[in-house]
Structures are given as structure tokens and as C-alpha cells.
Amino acid sequence: MAKKSVASLQKGGGKQHSKVIKMVKSPKTGAYSFKEEIVSNQQVNDWFNKK
């Protein structure tokens, strides 16, 4: 599924967006999970800094 979303971003105006993936630790279990989203290039640093 990730390949499909990345491939669709390469067509047209997708060069202004990036797919970002962040590893998040659960406070209850201590297990790690991955949170991914597609954001504009200007908002990448803001996305990583928010909790």
C-alpha cells in the first residue's frame, strides 16, 4: 500500500509533498508503532516536532 501512495505522489504536482514516518513508543506497553502521513514539504519539521 505504501508503494501505491508513493507512486501516485510522483505523478503531477506530488513533488510538493513527502511521506513521513515516525516511530512512537506506547506509554502503557512500551511497544513501538509507526505513524505515517503525507504532508507538504514546508510542514515536515513541524510534523516531526509535534507529539
HTML snippet that shows the backbone in 3Dmol.js (N, CA, C, O; Angstrom):
<script src="https://3Dmol.org/build/3Dmol-min.js"></script>
<div id="view" style="width:600px;height:400px;position:relative"></div>
<script>
const pdb = `
ATOM      1  N   MET A   1       0.822  -1.184   0.000  1.00  0.00           N
ATOM      2  CA  MET A   1       0.000   0.000   0.000  1.00  0.00           C
ATOM      3  C   MET A   1       0.866   1.248   0.000  1.00  0.00           C
ATOM      4  O   MET A   1       0.517   2.244  -0.634  1.00  0.00           O
ATOM      5  N   ALA A   2       1.979   1.208   0.694  1.00  0.00           N
ATOM      6  CA  ALA A   2       2.872   2.358   0.726  1.00  0.00           C
ATOM      7  C   ALA A   2       3.432   2.636  -0.658  1.00  0.00           C
ATOM      8  O   ALA A   2       3.601   3.793  -1.043  1.00  0.00           O
ATOM      9  N   LYS A   3       3.723   1.571  -1.411  1.00  0.00           N
ATOM     10  CA  LYS A   3       4.267   1.754  -2.749  1.00  0.00           C
ATOM     11  C   LYS A   3       3.272   2.487  -3.631  1.00  0.00           C
ATOM     12  O   LYS A   3       3.661   3.335  -4.435  1.00  0.00           O
ATOM     13  N   LYS A   4       1.990   2.168  -3.487  1.00  0.00           N
ATOM     14  CA  LYS A   4       0.975   2.815  -4.302  1.00  0.00           C
ATOM     15  C   LYS A   4       0.869   4.300  -3.986  1.00  0.00           C
ATOM     16  O   LYS A   4       0.743   5.113  -4.902  1.00  0.00           O
ATOM     17  N   SER A   5       0.917   4.673  -2.705  1.00  0.00           N
ATOM     18  CA  SER A   5       0.805   6.086  -2.345  1.00  0.00           C
ATOM     19  C   SER A   5       2.041   6.860  -2.802  1.00  0.00           C
ATOM     20  O   SER A   5       1.923   8.006  -3.236  1.00  0.00           O
ATOM     21  N   VAL A   6       3.207   6.258  -2.711  1.00  0.00           N
ATOM     22  CA  VAL A   6       4.426   6.931  -3.156  1.00  0.00           C
ATOM     23  C   VAL A   6       4.411   7.078  -4.677  1.00  0.00           C
ATOM     24  O   VAL A   6       4.804   8.119  -5.202  1.00  0.00           O
ATOM     25  N   ALA A   7       3.966   6.056  -5.376  1.00  0.00           N
ATOM     26  CA  ALA A   7       3.918   6.122  -6.834  1.00  0.00           C
ATOM     27  C   ALA A   7       2.929   7.182  -7.296  1.00  0.00           C
ATOM     28  O   ALA A   7       3.178   7.858  -8.294  1.00  0.00           O
ATOM     29  N   SER A   8       1.822   7.340  -6.598  1.00  0.00           N
ATOM     30  CA  SER A   8       0.844   8.352  -7.004  1.00  0.00           C
ATOM     31  C   SER A   8       1.360   9.756  -6.735  1.00  0.00           C
ATOM     32  O   SER A   8       0.943  10.701  -7.404  1.00  0.00           O
ATOM     33  N   LEU A   9       2.266   9.914  -5.762  1.00  0.00           N
ATOM     34  CA  LEU A   9       2.835  11.232  -5.489  1.00  0.00           C
ATOM     35  C   LEU A   9       3.806  11.667  -6.577  1.00  0.00           C
ATOM     36  O   LEU A   9       4.027  12.865  -6.757  1.00  0.00           O
ATOM     37  N   GLN A  10       4.383  10.733  -7.298  1.00  0.00           N
ATOM     38  CA  GLN A  10       5.365  11.077  -8.311  1.00  0.00           C
ATOM     39  C   GLN A  10       4.726  11.616  -9.577  1.00  0.00           C
ATOM     40  O   GLN A  10       5.420  12.163 -10.434  1.00  0.00           O
ATOM     41  N   LYS A  11       3.427  11.473  -9.709  1.00  0.00           N
ATOM     42  CA  LYS A  11       2.730  11.993 -10.884  1.00  0.00           C
ATOM     43  C   LYS A  11       2.220  13.385 -10.585  1.00  0.00           C
ATOM     44  O   LYS A  11       1.739  13.644  -9.482  1.00  0.00           O
ATOM     45  N   GLY A  12       2.317  14.284 -11.547  1.00  0.00           N
ATOM     46  CA  GLY A  12       1.725  15.609 -11.412  1.00  0.00           C
ATOM     47  C   GLY A  12       2.419  16.469 -10.380  1.00  0.00           C
ATOM     48  O   GLY A  12       3.643  16.603 -10.394  1.00  0.00           O
ATOM     49  N   GLY A  13       1.635  17.056  -9.476  1.00  0.00           N
ATOM     50  CA  GLY A  13       2.152  18.010  -8.503  1.00  0.00           C
ATOM     51  C   GLY A  13       2.579  17.382  -7.200  1.00  0.00           C
ATOM     52  O   GLY A  13       2.611  18.071  -6.181  1.00  0.00           O
ATOM     53  N   GLY A  14       2.903  16.124  -7.187  1.00  0.00           N
ATOM     54  CA  GLY A  14       3.259  15.434  -5.965  1.00  0.00           C
ATOM     55  C   GLY A  14       4.626  15.784  -5.418  1.00  0.00           C
ATOM     56  O   GLY A  14       4.971  15.340  -4.323  1.00  0.00           O
ATOM     57  N   LYS A  15       5.407  16.552  -6.127  1.00  0.00           N
ATOM     58  CA  LYS A  15       6.756  16.875  -5.676  1.00  0.00           C
ATOM     59  C   LYS A  15       6.742  17.882  -4.527  1.00  0.00           C
ATOM     60  O   LYS A  15       7.779  18.126  -3.911  1.00  0.00           O
ATOM     61  N   GLN A  16       5.584  18.466  -4.231  1.00  0.00           N
ATOM     62  CA  GLN A  16       5.486  19.391  -3.102  1.00  0.00           C
ATOM     63  C   GLN A  16       5.114  18.664  -1.818  1.00  0.00           C
ATOM     64  O   GLN A  16       4.977  19.307  -0.777  1.00  0.00           O
ATOM     65  N   HIS A  17       4.948  17.357  -1.856  1.00  0.00           N
ATOM     66  CA  HIS A  17       4.549  16.577  -0.698  1.00  0.00           C
ATOM     67  C   HIS A  17       5.570  15.478  -0.414  1.00  0.00           C
ATOM     68  O   HIS A  17       6.272  15.010  -1.311  1.00  0.00           O
ATOM     69  N   SER A  18       5.634  15.078   0.855  1.00  0.00           N
ATOM     70  CA  SER A  18       6.529  13.993   1.270  1.00  0.00           C
ATOM     71  C   SER A  18       5.766  13.046   2.179  1.00  0.00           C
ATOM     72  O   SER A  18       4.868  13.454   2.915  1.00  0.00           O
ATOM     73  N   LYS A  19       6.139  11.783   2.116  1.00  0.00           N
ATOM     74  CA  LYS A  19       5.574  10.797   3.035  1.00  0.00           C
ATOM     75  C   LYS A  19       6.527  10.703   4.215  1.00  0.00           C
ATOM     76  O   LYS A  19       7.708  10.402   4.042  1.00  0.00           O
ATOM     77  N   VAL A  20       6.016  10.959   5.421  1.00  0.00           N
ATOM     78  CA  VAL A  20       6.842  10.950   6.622  1.00  0.00           C
ATOM     79  C   VAL A  20       6.408   9.796   7.520  1.00  0.00           C
ATOM     80  O   VAL A  20       5.220   9.488   7.621  1.00  0.00           O
ATOM     81  N   ILE A  21       7.375   9.168   8.164  1.00  0.00           N
ATOM     82  CA  ILE A  21       7.121   8.035   9.056  1.00  0.00           C
ATOM     83  C   ILE A  21       7.836   8.315  10.379  1.00  0.00           C
ATOM     84  O   ILE A  21       9.024   8.635  10.406  1.00  0.00           O
ATOM     85  N   LYS A  22       7.085   8.188  11.471  1.00  0.00           N
ATOM     86  CA  LYS A  22       7.625   8.470  12.794  1.00  0.00           C
ATOM     87  C   LYS A  22       7.395   7.264  13.698  1.00  0.00           C
ATOM     88  O   LYS A  22       6.308   6.685  13.692  1.00  0.00           O
ATOM     89  N   MET A  23       8.402   6.884  14.468  1.00  0.00           N
ATOM     90  CA  MET A  23       8.277   5.785  15.402  1.00  0.00           C
ATOM     91  C   MET A  23       7.810   6.348  16.748  1.00  0.00           C
ATOM     92  O   MET A  23       8.427   7.264  17.292  1.00  0.00           O
ATOM     93  N   VAL A  24       6.720   5.794  17.277  1.00  0.00           N
ATOM     94  CA  VAL A  24       6.111   6.293  18.505  1.00  0.00           C
ATOM     95  C   VAL A  24       6.084   5.171  19.536  1.00  0.00           C
ATOM     96  O   VAL A  24       5.689   4.047  19.229  1.00  0.00           O
ATOM     97  N   LYS A  25       6.505   5.482  20.759  1.00  0.00           N
ATOM     98  CA  LYS A  25       6.509   4.487  21.838  1.00  0.00           C
ATOM     99  C   LYS A  25       5.229   4.619  22.655  1.00  0.00           C
ATOM    100  O   LYS A  25       4.852   5.720  23.056  1.00  0.00           O
ATOM    101  N   SER A  26       4.569   3.502  22.896  1.00  0.00           N
ATOM    102  CA  SER A  26       3.344   3.478  23.684  1.00  0.00           C
ATOM    103  C   SER A  26       3.681   3.661  25.157  1.00  0.00           C
ATOM    104  O   SER A  26       4.554   2.964  25.674  1.00  0.00           O
ATOM    105  N   PRO A  27       3.007   4.587  25.850  1.00  0.00           N
ATOM    106  CA  PRO A  27       3.306   4.772  27.278  1.00  0.00           C
ATOM    107  C   PRO A  27       2.836   3.607  28.147  1.00  0.00           C
ATOM    108  O   PRO A  27       3.404   3.371  29.213  1.00  0.00           O
ATOM    109  N   LYS A  28       1.812   2.876  27.714  1.00  0.00           N
ATOM    110  CA  LYS A  28       1.285   1.762  28.508  1.00  0.00           C
ATOM    111  C   LYS A  28       2.163   0.520  28.408  1.00  0.00           C
ATOM    112  O   LYS A  28       2.602  -0.022  29.422  1.00  0.00           O
ATOM    113  N   THR A  29       2.417   0.074  27.180  1.00  0.00           N
ATOM    114  CA  THR A  29       3.110  -1.200  26.990  1.00  0.00           C
ATOM    115  C   THR A  29       4.601  -1.049  26.701  1.00  0.00           C
ATOM    116  O   THR A  29       5.367  -1.992  26.897  1.00  0.00           O
ATOM    117  N   GLY A  30       5.010   0.108  26.245  1.00  0.00           N
ATOM    118  CA  GLY A  30       6.407   0.304  25.887  1.00  0.00           C
ATOM    119  C   GLY A  30       6.731  -0.179  24.485  1.00  0.00           C
ATOM    120  O   GLY A  30       7.881  -0.101  24.052  1.00  0.00           O
ATOM    121  N   ALA A  31       5.727  -0.679  23.768  1.00  0.00           N
ATOM    122  CA  ALA A  31       5.934  -1.159  22.405  1.00  0.00           C
ATOM    123  C   ALA A  31       5.985   0.027  21.439  1.00  0.00           C
ATOM    124  O   ALA A  31       5.376   1.070  21.677  1.00  0.00           O
ATOM    125  N   TYR A  32       6.713  -0.156  20.366  1.00  0.00           N
ATOM    126  CA  TYR A  32       6.824   0.884  19.359  1.00  0.00           C
ATOM    127  C   TYR A  32       5.841   0.618  18.218  1.00  0.00           C
ATOM    128  O   TYR A  32       5.587  -0.528  17.846  1.00  0.00           O
ATOM    129  N   SER A  33       5.297   1.708  17.676  1.00  0.00           N
ATOM    130  CA  SER A  33       4.448   1.624  16.492  1.00  0.00           C
ATOM    131  C   SER A  33       4.870   2.734  15.544  1.00  0.00           C
ATOM    132  O   SER A  33       5.577   3.663  15.936  1.00  0.00           O
ATOM    133  N   PHE A  34       4.441   2.634  14.316  1.00  0.00           N
ATOM    134  CA  PHE A  34       4.824   3.611  13.306  1.00  0.00           C
ATOM    135  C   PHE A  34       3.612   4.426  12.895  1.00  0.00           C
ATOM    136  O   PHE A  34       2.538   3.884  12.632  1.00  0.00           O
ATOM    137  N   LYS A  35       3.803   5.746  12.844  1.00  0.00           N
ATOM    138  CA  LYS A  35       2.753   6.653  12.415  1.00  0.00           C
ATOM    139  C   LYS A  35       3.234   7.272  11.105  1.00  0.00           C
ATOM    140  O   LYS A  35       4.317   7.854  11.054  1.00  0.00           O
ATOM    141  N   GLU A  36       2.447   7.149  10.065  1.00  0.00           N
ATOM    142  CA  GLU A  36       2.862   7.696   8.773  1.00  0.00           C
ATOM    143  C   GLU A  36       1.761   8.581   8.203  1.00  0.00           C
ATOM    144  O   GLU A  36       0.572   8.365   8.438  1.00  0.00           O
ATOM    145  N   GLU A  37       2.196   9.579   7.448  1.00  0.00           N
ATOM    146  CA  GLU A  37       1.272  10.554   6.893  1.00  0.00           C
ATOM    147  C   GLU A  37       1.943  11.226   5.695  1.00  0.00           C
ATOM    148  O   GLU A  37       3.168  11.203   5.570  1.00  0.00           O
ATOM    149  N   ILE A  38       1.150  11.814   4.831  1.00  0.00           N
ATOM    150  CA  ILE A  38       1.662  12.571   3.701  1.00  0.00           C
ATOM    151  C   ILE A  38       1.414  14.044   3.993  1.00  0.00           C
ATOM    152  O   ILE A  38       0.269  14.465   4.160  1.00  0.00           O
ATOM    153  N   VAL A  39       2.485  14.824   4.054  1.00  0.00           N
ATOM    154  CA  VAL A  39       2.392  16.252   4.374  1.00  0.00           C
ATOM    155  C   VAL A  39       3.151  17.057   3.328  1.00  0.00           C
ATOM    156  O   VAL A  39       3.953  16.509   2.572  1.00  0.00           O
ATOM    157  N   SER A  40       2.894  18.354   3.291  1.00  0.00           N
ATOM    158  CA  SER A  40       3.622  19.209   2.352  1.00  0.00           C
ATOM    159  C   SER A  40       5.056  19.390   2.842  1.00  0.00           C
ATOM    160  O   SER A  40       5.335  19.234   4.031  1.00  0.00           O
ATOM    161  N   ASN A  41       5.948  19.716   1.939  1.00  0.00           N
ATOM    162  CA  ASN A  41       7.367  19.817   2.278  1.00  0.00           C
ATOM    163  C   ASN A  41       7.643  20.896   3.325  1.00  0.00           C
ATOM    164  O   ASN A  41       8.592  20.771   4.099  1.00  0.00           O
ATOM    165  N   GLN A  42       6.830  21.951   3.359  1.00  0.00           N
ATOM    166  CA  GLN A  42       7.039  23.022   4.327  1.00  0.00           C
ATOM    167  C   GLN A  42       6.654  22.585   5.746  1.00  0.00           C
ATOM    168  O   GLN A  42       7.131  23.175   6.715  1.00  0.00           O
ATOM    169  N   GLN A  43       5.816  21.582   5.883  1.00  0.00           N
ATOM    170  CA  GLN A  43       5.320  21.174   7.192  1.00  0.00           C
ATOM    171  C   GLN A  43       6.018  19.941   7.752  1.00  0.00           C
ATOM    172  O   GLN A  43       5.586  19.420   8.780  1.00  0.00           O
ATOM    173  N   VAL A  44       7.071  19.461   7.119  1.00  0.00           N
ATOM    174  CA  VAL A  44       7.728  18.230   7.548  1.00  0.00           C
ATOM    175  C   VAL A  44       8.317  18.395   8.948  1.00  0.00           C
ATOM    176  O   VAL A  44       8.076  17.552   9.812  1.00  0.00           O
ATOM    177  N   ASN A  45       9.075  19.449   9.190  1.00  0.00           N
ATOM    178  CA  ASN A  45       9.696  19.643  10.514  1.00  0.00           C
ATOM    179  C   ASN A  45       8.651  19.836  11.592  1.00  0.00           C
ATOM    180  O   ASN A  45       8.813  19.317  12.696  1.00  0.00           O
ATOM    181  N   ASP A  46       7.578  20.570  11.307  1.00  0.00           N
ATOM    182  CA  ASP A  46       6.502  20.762  12.283  1.00  0.00           C
ATOM    183  C   ASP A  46       5.851  19.430  12.638  1.00  0.00           C
ATOM    184  O   ASP A  46       5.511  19.197  13.798  1.00  0.00           O
ATOM    185  N   TRP A  47       5.674  18.554  11.650  1.00  0.00           N
ATOM    186  CA  TRP A  47       5.046  17.254  11.891  1.00  0.00           C
ATOM    187  C   TRP A  47       5.897  16.396  12.808  1.00  0.00           C
ATOM    188  O   TRP A  47       5.368  15.714  13.686  1.00  0.00           O
ATOM    189  N   PHE A  48       7.214  16.420  12.616  1.00  0.00           N
ATOM    190  CA  PHE A  48       8.084  15.618  13.462  1.00  0.00           C
ATOM    191  C   PHE A  48       8.193  16.202  14.864  1.00  0.00           C
ATOM    192  O   PHE A  48       8.406  15.446  15.812  1.00  0.00           O
ATOM    193  N   ASN A  49       8.056  17.512  15.038  1.00  0.00           N
ATOM    194  CA  ASN A  49       8.196  18.132  16.353  1.00  0.00           C
ATOM    195  C   ASN A  49       6.944  18.008  17.202  1.00  0.00           C
ATOM    196  O   ASN A  49       7.036  18.082  18.427  1.00  0.00           O
ATOM    197  N   LYS A  50       5.771  17.822  16.596  1.00  0.00           N
ATOM    198  CA  LYS A  50       4.555  17.702  17.400  1.00  0.00           C
ATOM    199  C   LYS A  50       4.466  16.307  18.004  1.00  0.00           C
ATOM    200  O   LYS A  50       5.069  15.360  17.498  1.00  0.00           O
ATOM    201  N   LYS A  51       3.714  16.190  19.085  1.00  0.00           N
ATOM    202  CA  LYS A  51       3.584  14.886  19.758  1.00  0.00           C
ATOM    203  C   LYS A  51       2.293  14.228  19.412  1.00  0.00           C
ATOM    204  O   LYS A  51       2.015  13.126  19.886  1.00  0.00           O
TER     205      LYS A  51
END
`;
const viewer = $3Dmol.createViewer("view");
viewer.addModel(pdb, "pdb");
viewer.setStyle({}, {cartoon: {color: "spectrum"}});
viewer.zoomTo();
viewer.render();
</script>
